[in-house]
Amino acid sequence: MPDARQDERLIEGLKVIETIESDNVLRWDGSVLYVEQDVYHNGQLVHRKYRRRVTAEVARVLLSVVSGKG
């Protein structure tokens, strides 16, 4: 995955280190704005192309920027 961004955190209750890789590209499926992420627990892939929804607040800001009202 070119130019992937990584985020890593300890999930205390599961005793795993979760690593998330994403290209941070916004995608639209006709009803949901999201980014795709690959999620790893202790280095093992557990979700491929997991869709993480963009929050309503972020979507509103993006809409204002795209429409020229921001």
Stockholm file with secondary structure:
# STOCKHOLM 1.0

chainA/1-70         MPDARQDERLIEGLKVIETIESDNVLRWDGSVLYVEQDVYHNGQLVHRKYRRRVTAEVARVLLSVVSGKG
#=GR chainA/1-70 SS CTTCEEEEEEETTTTEEEEEEECCCCEECSSCEEEEEEEEETTEEEEEEEEEECCHHHHHHHHHHHHTCC
#=GC SS_cons        CTTCEEEEEEETTTTEEEEEEECCCCEECSSCEEEEEEEEETTEEEEEEEEEECCHHHHHHHHHHHHTCC
//
